[in-house]
Amino acid sequence: MDNFIFQNPTRVIFGKGQIAALKDELPANARVMVTYGGGSIMRNGVMEQVRKALAGRSVVEFGGIEPNPAYETLMEAVKLAKAEKIDYLLAVGGGSVVDGTKFIAAALKFEGADPWDILAKHAPVKAAVPLACVLTLPATGTEMNGNSVVSRKATGDKLAFHSTLVLPQFSILDPETTYSLPVRQVANGVVDAFVHTTEQYLTYPVDARIQDRFAEGILQTLIEEGPRALAEPQNYAVRANVMWAATQALNGLIGTGVPQDWATHMIGHELTAMHGLDHAQTLAIVLPALLEEQRQGKREKLLQFASRVWGLNSGDEESRITAAIQATRDFFERMGVPTRLSGHKLNGSSIPAVVAKLREHGMIALGERQAITPEVSQRILERAR
Amino acid sequence: MDNFIFQNPTRVIFGKGQIAALKDELPANARVMVTYGGGSIMRNGVMEQVRKALAGRSVVEFGGIEPNPAYETLMEAVKLAKAEKIDYLLAVGGGSVVDGTKFIAAALKFEGADPWDILAKHAPVKAAVPLACVLTLPATGTEMNGNSVVSRKATGDKLAFHSTLVLPQFSILDPETTYSLPVRQVANGVVDAFVHTTEQYLTYPVDARIQDRFAEGILQTLIEEGPRALAEPQNYAVRANVMWAATQALNGLIGTGVPQDWATHMIGHELTAMHGLDHAQTLAIVLPALLEEQRQGKREKLLQFASRVWGLNSGDEESRITAAIQATRDFFERMGVPTRLSGHKLNGSSIPAVVAKLREHGMIALGERQAITPEVSQRILERAR
């Protein structure tokens, strides 16, 4: 096990009816801006619960944060928040709304010329407006981490930043808010959480047994509960298990003291930027192809994954690895998420352009061994046609 | 899954050489009191590393905190800390030192007449001096929770309190500090962490899959690594796995949203108070007997435990449960910890007195269903003769 530091102070308030806790959790005199997305929270009763809990407070609302939140939109929110002297942000929605709100929080306190530098030049985040969230889509883990991914419409860039200063102060997770999610979003969320876990697990072994067992437990839970979430959308226990699994997949815990990959995410980001595919759709395309391409480097963990997660214990090692990758592919497909470019009517002609974008963004040595060069990324994408 | 709130802000600094981080982690102008136990840290180099990291600071040392830390001793520390105007406590040692230091932290700010009321009358802890720890014995999880257990020599009482105000600000966990631990303490630590896990896992199912899988992962890790820690005391990976398992066993995570038992602990505390047995020694005696006594109420989780933790999948249900309890008993014995009163040359004649103490302390409805009355506790102890 490698040395590590782990700290995650976010307060998670989990369960049915917990949105009412906003009343007590938000500081009494805060000037709050509620941020949200396309308005589904208006239809499913979530916003009504939020407004009820915030009755009598000074609240400004900012809607319209889109999937793959756009810098351009978020800067509008920054403008409004400055005008309204906002000192607390409450994101109500899924990963895009929360990620976008983290950027707003950092941009409001940014002292440089252009907050875009936080993303493009890794300009340090030295302060941020405190934020919290009501999560309505289990997927990204943003509710309990300091990560944010923001896109820029004008240039097609999709870039990430991380700061402990944008960790939510608290996050309310009510599984009932996920009952009305579209099938595609449920499926994407499960795939996203699954790939977050494999990015921290399918690398090379460092004999970190708690981290491995926890990662395997998350994967097993997603495999068991993901299809049930589609089949039984109002099954509370299923929704709760998926939601808590997604949080645990990316709150830092399973990544402590172990190597991490993240090449699937980096390649996937370029596919989203280029073709507008959903984040999770890109992960489902890249991961199986990447595992095939990296099967030697990831050999020991792939065998462990085959045995412990998929119960594949017979046959020779190569066939067990092949079967585990196929089982992963089948799982994504069973969730309704295609695992090839062709599943989105893409013939692969954009692969050179995607690889060029990787180069442009400095993504030239990806993976746990920094061995995924642009040439390897190209081979991965070719395998994913 | 039941509703829950989870928050654990303790900063864990894990790995070899991390004691040096004290230099940066402790606030610059703090007046620090370093608390410790019987002096093993003087012989194994830990105190030397601590003193080196604190060179040039205003530091007072208080040693002599005993196993099952005594109120009487801790109040001496309170007196010294007041005289020295201490505003930060650094516990260096195992669970007893850290638990004792938590009491010191709360007692220093207690406004009532007698800090013993925190334990005996559940007097609320409204403030505490900040504290941190350098943990040298993986066992109790105290390094990442707000729990403390304190004994009173004069009366033979052993009582607990909990407050988020005594959560360590940071905890340094260097597995190398555990190389020189006596065999008995290593074994006790593994048993303690194991039983912390079963207290939160072997109850009744609420379909909380992440919590179950994480608990099973901790148990599997302890079963794999516990005996290796005894056989290969300087195996870093083994020590690291045991240490991180013990932290995860009682930092709140696996207990979120699930029923909890704790009867084994409550009965065990009385055995320690009565006979001076080590805490873990009492758990190893009580748990197997309690599982036998409660096998109907815990039936479904015992079957899951048999299958997932012990790989027991054949035979009828009763025999699988029996085999799982026997495997648990064998594991404790293999760690060198006796699982019967007779293993400590006790003939059971004190059982009525132990049960009387349980009544005296209000422990009349223990367990996840509050069904363990003093009569049931008596039967458990009879089974443990």
Interface residues (C-beta under 8 A of the other chain):
Chain A: M1 D2 N3 F4 I5 F6 Q7 N8 P9 T10 R11 V12 I13 F14 G15 K16 G17 Q18 F170 V206 D207 A208 R209 I210 Q211 D212 R213 F214 E216 G217 I218 Q220 T221 E224 E225 A237 A240 N241 W244 A245 Q248 L253 T256 G257
Chain B: M1 D2 N3 F4 I5 F6 Q7 N8 P9 T10 R11 V12 I13 F14 G15 K16 G17 Q18 F170 V206 D207 A208 R209 I210 Q211 D212 R213 F214 E216 G217 I218 Q220 T221 E224 E225 A237 A240 N241 W244 A245 Q248 L253 T256 G257
